[in-house]
Amino acid sequence: IGINEVEEGKEYAILISTVSGAWRYLIGDTIKFVDIEKYEIIITGRTKSFLNNCGEHLSQDNMNRAVELLSDKMQIEIREFTVAAVKYDNMFAHKWFLACDDELDVEAVKKQIDNSLKKLNDDYRVERIAAIKDVIVEVYPLKVFYNYMKQQGREGAQNKFPRVLSGEKLKEWEEYLSEK
């Protein structure tokens, strides 16, 4: 869509194109317009970090905010996390892997994340009824995440743990966890 068709508060992926449309480039950033009159935007994440397996349109911004709300409510620190959509009883589930060195009530964490996402994202709320049958939460010490990144040769501040895992990357991560 053209810039004159955007809606405030809705997320978009940026695509640069020529007027004729003969050439285009997907930058990989997702944005949200905060002021349509001034065309002011905020960057909300990356297209790779979007979880949209069954219409939930879960952005990195939604995930970050849900974890932030969880941390505030439970007075804990979650420095890393990742999420995957997994098959679950002919439907799907969202599987959250959280890095936290504090003792947690996993059931309370699950409810908090789920409720926050339902408030933050209408599409997620609808799909929780229709297609996402459960939210699964696994908690690991922070060092597990850091050691995995080190094993992958991606150690250091310039490397970030992926917020969304799928396919081969999810398989590698789960194999790593089962070995530990």
Residue pairs with C-beta under 8 A, 6 or more apart in sequence:
1 12
3 39
6 12
6 33
6 36
7 33
7 36
8 33
8 34
8 35
8 36
9 32
9 33
9 34
10 32
10 33
11 30
11 31
11 32
11 44
11 57
11 59
11 61
12 30
12 31
12 32
12 33
13 26
13 27
13 28
13 29
13 30
13 31
13 47
14 26
14 27
14 29
14 30
14 31
15 24
15 25
15 26
15 27
16 24
16 25
16 27
17 23
17 24
17 25
18 24
26 47
28 46
28 47
28 48
29 43
29 45
29 46
29 47
30 43
30 44
30 45
30 46
30 47
30 49
30 50
30 59
30 60
30 61
31 41
31 42
31 43
31 44
32 41
32 42
32 44
32 61
33 39
33 40
33 41
34 40
34 41
34 42
44 59
44 60
44 61
45 59
45 60
45 61
45 64
45 163
46 60
48 162
48 164
49 59
49 60
49 63
49 162
49 163
49 164
50 57
50 58
50 59
50 60
50 164
51 58
51 63
51 83
51 85
51 94
51 164
52 58
53 85
53 92
54 85
54 91
54 92
54 127
54 130
54 131
54 132
55 123
55 126
55 127
55 131
56 121
56 123
56 124
56 127
56 128
56 131
56 132
57 121
57 123
57 124
58 83
58 94
58 117
58 121
58 123
58 124
59 121
60 163
60 164
62 117
62 120
62 121
62 124
63 81
63 83
63 117
63 163
64 163
65 116
65 120
66 113
66 116
66 117
66 120
67 78
67 81
67 98
67 113
69 112
69 116
70 76
70 78
70 109
70 112
70 113
70 116
71 77
71 78
73 112
74 104
74 108
74 109
74 112
76 100
76 102
76 104
77 100
77 101
77 102
78 98
78 99
78 100
79 99
79 100
79 142
79 145
80 98
80 99
80 142
80 145
80 146
80 161
81 96
81 97
81 98
81 99
81 161
81 163
82 96
82 97
82 161
82 162
82 163
82 164
82 165
82 173
83 94
83 95
83 96
83 97
83 163
83 164
83 165
84 94
84 95
84 97
84 164
84 165
84 166
84 170
85 92
85 93
85 94
85 95
85 132
85 166
86 92
86 93
86 94
86 95
86 136
86 170
87 93
88 133
88 134
89 133
91 131
91 132
91 133
92 131
92 132
92 133
93 132
93 133
93 134
93 135
93 136
94 132
94 134
94 135
94 136
95 136
95 137
95 138
96 110
96 113
96 135
96 136
96 137
96 138
97 138
97 140
97 173
97 177
98 104
98 109
98 137
98 138
98 139
98 140
99 139
99 140
99 141
99 142
99 144
99 145
100 139
100 140
100 141
100 142
101 141
101 142
104 139
106 137
106 138
106 139
109 137
109 139
110 135
110 136
110 137
113 135
113 137
114 128
114 135
117 124
117 125
118 124
118 125
118 128
119 125
124 132
138 177
140 177
144 177
144 180
145 161
146 155
148 161
148 173
148 176
149 155
149 159
149 161
151 176
162 169
165 173
